[in-house]
């Protein structure tokens, strides 16, 4: 992994972490596109904030649609 890729990963996952942490109501799913290479890190962040990660394809190369669903108790 190059330094440029590592910095991009850190920035995108930091934004994701902040977005999920800021959500007050965790009873609804939220979705956004992320880099396809960041799936594993996104899954860890999702679990840390009480979500399950669901991935789907998008037309944008190198990206995926990530939905964070509230985790069932």
N, C-alpha and C positions, 0 to 999 in steps of 0.2 A: 504494500500500500504506500503510495507516495504521500508526501507531506500535504500536498494540495487536496488529495482525496480525504485524508484524515481530518483536515480542517473543515471541509465541506460536511463530512459526516457529523462532526462535533456540533457545527452550527445548526444543521437541520434537526438533529436529535435534541439539542438544547431547547430549540423552539417548541418541539413536540412535547417535551417534558413540561415546559411552562404552560403550554396550552391545556394539557390534561390536568395539571395541578390547579389551574385557575378555575376550572369548571365547578360550579357550586352544585348544580343538579346533575347527578350521575345516573339518572334513570333513563336517559335518552342516548342513542348512539350518535357518534360524531364521525365525520369522514373527511379525508383530505388526501391529496396525492403526496407520495414520498418516493424517494429513490428506491428502485428495486433492490439495490445493494444493501439497504438499511432495514430490511424486514426483521432480522433477528433482534437488532437493537430496539426497534419499534415494539416488538412483542414483549421484550423485557420491561419497557416503559409502560406498556399497557397493563401488564400484570401488577406492576408497582402501584398503579392508580386505580385498580379495581375494574379493569376492562379486559375483554377478549379481543384479539386482533383478527379481523377477517380481511383477506386480500382479494382483489379482483383486478383484471387487466384494464388498461386505458390505452388510448391511441398514442399518447406521448411516449416516444422511445425512452427506455431506461427508467420509466416511472410506473408505479402501481397505485391503485385506489385502495387506501387503507381505511377500514371502518373499525371504530373502537366501540364495541357493544358492552353495555353494562354486564358485568359478570353475575351470574345467578348465585345466590347464597347457598 
